[in-house]
Structure formats: structure tokens, C-alpha cells
Amino acid sequence: MTREPARRFRIGGRVWRWVYKPMRAYWGLCDYGSRTITIDTGHRDALARLDTEIHEALHALQAFATEEHTAATAEALAAILHGLGYRLTEPGQARAYSGD
């Protein structure tokens, strides 16, 4: 998957940049200084990608939470949403999920 344009979201009352790009060492990163969430484009499947997206958003929302808590919460939420049918709508569509 190629790099996609950055999006902006309000998380915890502040504007954050949301970026997809190839990464070598991480599936995702939450940079509090620049308020940027970066998601690796090389995820193996939709569930893993959804887990990472939720995980990094949780970091932005709850900087005080431990990594273990964040990982467990993201995994549970991703499994729920995936179980409800949320999927990427088309191959290569990084941000469009459908629960239908």
C-alpha cells in the first residue's frame, strides 16, 4: 500500500494528524509532541490494522494508560467492531470502514 494523504481529527479536544506510511520498526506510533498518529501501511489484514488504529487513538486519548491496558482495550474493541462486520470497503481504501 502506498502513502496516503494525512487526515486531521479532534482527539481529546486537540487536532491530531493521522498519517499512513511504510514503517520499519512499528505498526503504529503516537507522537504527543507533534500530535501525529502514524499507521504502518504493511498490516497483514484488516483486523490487525483496525487494532493498530484503535490502539494509537487510545494513546492519544489516554496518555496516562499503560501499554498493557492500551493493547488489551484496543484488541477487544477491534474484535468487537470486526465481529460487527466493520471492514475496509475496498482494497487500498485506508480510511473507509463499513459495518454493512
Secondary structure as the mmCIF struct_conf table of DSSP 4:
data_model
#
loop_
_struct_conf.conf_type_id
_struct_conf.id
_struct_conf.beg_label_comp_id
_struct_conf.beg_label_asym_id
_struct_conf.beg_label_seq_id
_struct_conf.end_label_comp_id
_struct_conf.end_label_asym_id
_struct_conf.end_label_seq_id
STRN STRN1 GLU A 4 ILE A 11
TURN_TY1_P TURN_TY1_P1 GLY A 12 GLY A 13
STRN STRN2 ARG A 14 LYS A 21
BEND BEND1 ARG A 24 ALA A 25
BEND BEND2 TRP A 27 TRP A 27
STRN STRN3 GLY A 28 ASP A 31
TURN_TY1_P TURN_TY1_P2 TYR A 32 ARG A 35
STRN STRN4 THR A 36 ASP A 40
TURN_TY1_P TURN_TY1_P3 THR A 41 GLY A 42
BEND BEND3 ARG A 44 ASP A 45
HELX_RH_AL_P HELX_RH_AL_P1 ALA A 46 LEU A 61
TURN_TY1_P TURN_TY1_P4 ALA A 63 PHE A 64
BEND BEND4 ALA A 65 ALA A 65
HELX_RH_AL_P HELX_RH_AL_P2 GLU A 67 GLY A 83
TURN_TY1_P TURN_TY1_P5 LEU A 84 GLY A 85
STRN STRN5 ARG A 87 LEU A 88
BEND BEND5 THR A 89 GLU A 90
TURN_TY1_P TURN_TY1_P6 PRO A 91 GLY A 92
BEND BEND6 ALA A 94 ARG A 95
STRN STRN6 TYR A 97 SER A 98
#
